[in-house]
């Protein structure tokens, strides 16, 4: 071993050895297989700390399973289809300042290199090389023979085969549906294409058609039932408005809307024709007719109305909308004569239409008063609004003035009323985003009602039923996300699966379209099996449907596939055999942002194409990573690339830090202070291993072991057990807590207590425990210990119950706790003790403690029952005054202790007085004075009556 820990030297050495030996190149054999995949990265930038977390979790699972004896396949590919890479190339071509700054500063690309990445092909080539280099540099145990990019001609053949299958099954349909759309790219956009608004959903508003002569002033609302309570419309006098002719389903109307709304309407399935500009001021003060009540309502000025929201004209319901009430109230003192308005707005009659248990007739007014809202700008207005809407939605029913809808629940009315409004020509559906959406090209997106668009028919109930069955039968980690997966399936609607622009595969049955970037990344895990054979010499033109049908579905014969493809039947049979061995995917590990899109599509496509025995077996989810509290962004920064992290800190340090920083769905925050701490821990680990190896230590198991040795072996079993259980449920933080930090503490105590004969055995186990997390340094230590082969292929430590010694553990808990208590007394009193006296608990307290432990194990521990049980014992009644108080204390202590502590204590048997006396030398050395030990039952020397405070495993202490 080197004198000092040099991460880069050690890591390069072992990465070269792994590469040369092909140790992670998996081939079928007679072992049980484990096929793990993670989402291949999208190559519009360098891999960052978010990738580092997801990919490293996957690698830990792969390495752990490999050491358990599984035949593990952990492959990788690269995702490049869609529009983001095309958009990035255009930005680089145009020397966009923000892009050039972000990619040179945060992605670390030299400016002379960056300026040359001006085509999608160059970007794909550059980032695919960089991504593989980065993943190799951190030590991922990937089978690189199977890599591909999603624009490879061979991969396109695979995608064509998949989409033809879905089309034949009537799971791809043509129709008109609302989609997120970039007007600049003239394409639908999915999450990968979006710069801002990734979480936005498409919301269906109801357009209510208020009329003024022959003109329609449409208002978009999510609460069409409140139309019965409209007192006025809001119009912003400073916005640009237009008159347009709208033709829809044979009906021709003239509408007035904001200029922004006109733009959005051109993307719907209506015919829209511009007529003329309209002065917004001319619209204020007029009386329009409410289509549901036929009452005339006034239009009022409102600077808060935004042109991009809905139609740019807003209906007002002051009785049930706090903002509307506040806006009307704010106009009470205003001079509106410039708009020709002379009415006294205080006379505006508010209309109550919803009965709510918690409110009277005017919920909005009551909520404003309850929250003491000053005006529209008061933040409490939002709280008041949420409360009113929530209570009305969940508990409200419509009043008599809503006609035939009276008595209906607010939660049920929207679809019914909207349908009726549409049938009567009084309303329409208008789609809008839940928040603004911006394409990666920088263009604000719209909701486009695309005609002749190809859709994956995810709303198909039979298809969904299969997905529900798949979710029910698979493992979801963490388990609580199972409900969310089912909910996402519930809400999933048809998805556009084709676009006109970008990189990708042409839709085989309509080559005017390209398959969109999420549609082509659903069953590519099966392609990993085939990719190895393709790399060995199968040509693109040989990848005919008959070949994929046989090797992936078992349809037809190898001879039929040979005749169609020209690939030998032997090779085809080999591919089929490999697929049968490796499939299904045993674990798909991913970030939580992919739950509502990629991971759902992954399940939908698998259940559509493969038989049930090939459906995925498990999905694991982890949280995001921020950088010093800031959200990372590839396109805007800040960003910490994987390469930068490894270059600055080393692979093992980066791995250990990111794995220990958060658990499962928790978000992690990469902090320089935290990574520096991880650096010190790894350095300490290396030095400790070097000292043990340098001392010439050999195995001490089986020799004449002392109590402290038995304790160390026993604690080691607990660490092994906890680590294995944590890795089984992919809780890497808990696994590292046990396999490193707590084990290090155990070792420090072991050495402090004079333990030494087991140091070699502890290190040998410790290296194997840590190998999935910090593989390079573990390989280095393993080699220095003279072990044959690589630790990456060594057996993972297994729990050995025969080495658990509760007596030894109780003894050490007693000793460490006593030393800690003595230290605390000295710290507080600042005395230098001349003598220390320890008093162990009297027998009645020990008996009561054991009884309480037994009751807790049975699940019926409570103070009353415990006291009754104890007092039924004649011996215990001698301490009748003390028993109730003591029982209360031990119940509190036992019910609040950790599961690990409780499990250890359930077999509590220890003569504390003997244990303390046997270790008097240690106490005297640590305390620095003579030590005497007594039982509280027989305390010969107790000048300050301390013995009465003795507690099981917590001796009373007197210092003089």
Buried (B, 14 or more C-beta within 10 A) or exposed (E): BEEEBBBEEBBBBBBEBBEEEEBBBBEBEEEEBBBBBBBBBBBBBBBBBBBBBBBBBBBBBBBBBBBBEBBBBBBBBBBBBBBBBBBBBBBBEEEBEEBBEBBBEBBBBEEEEBBEBBBBBBBBBBBBEBBBEBBBBBBBBBBBBBBBBBBBEBBBBBBBBBBBBBBEEEBBBEEBBBBBBBBBBEBBBBBBBBBBBBEBEBBBBBBBBBBBEEBBBBBBBEBBBBBBBBBBBBBBBEBBBBBBBBEBEEEEBBBBBBBBBBBBBBBBEBEBEEEEEBEBBBBBBBEBBBBBBEEEBBBBBBEBBEBBBBBBBBBBBBBBBBBBBBBBBBBEEEEBEEBEBEEEBEEBEBBBBBBBEEBEBBBBBBBBEBBEBEEBEBEBBEBBBEBBBEBBBEBBBBBEEBEEBEEBEBEEBBEBBBEBBBEEEBBBBBBBBEEEBBBBBBBBBBBBBBEEBBBBBBBBEEBBEBBBEBBEEBBBBBEEBBEBBBEBBEEBEBBBBBBEBBBBBBBBEEEEBBBBBBBBBBBBBBBBBBBBBBEEEBEEEBBBBBBBBBBBBEEBBBEBBBEBBEBEBEBBBBBBEBBBBBBBBBBBBBBBBBBBBBBBBBBBBBBBBBEEEBBBBBBBBBBBBBBEEEEBBBBBBBBBBBBBBBBEBBBBBBBBBBBBBBBBBEBBBBBEEBBEBBBEBBBEBBBBBBEBBEEEBEEBEEEEBBBBBBBBBBBBBBBBBBBBBBBEBBBBBBBBBBBBEBBBEBBEBBBEBEBBBBBBBBBBBBBBBBBBBBBBBBBBBBBBBEBEEBBBBBEBBEBEEEBBBBBBBBBBBBBEBBBEBBEEBBEEEEEEBEEBBBBBBBEBBBBBBBBBBBBBBEEEBEBEEBBEBBBEBEEBEEBEEBBBEBBEBBBEBBEEBEEEEBBBBEEBEBBBBEBBBBBBEBBEEBBEBEBBBBBBBEBEEBEEEBBEBBBBBBBBBBBE
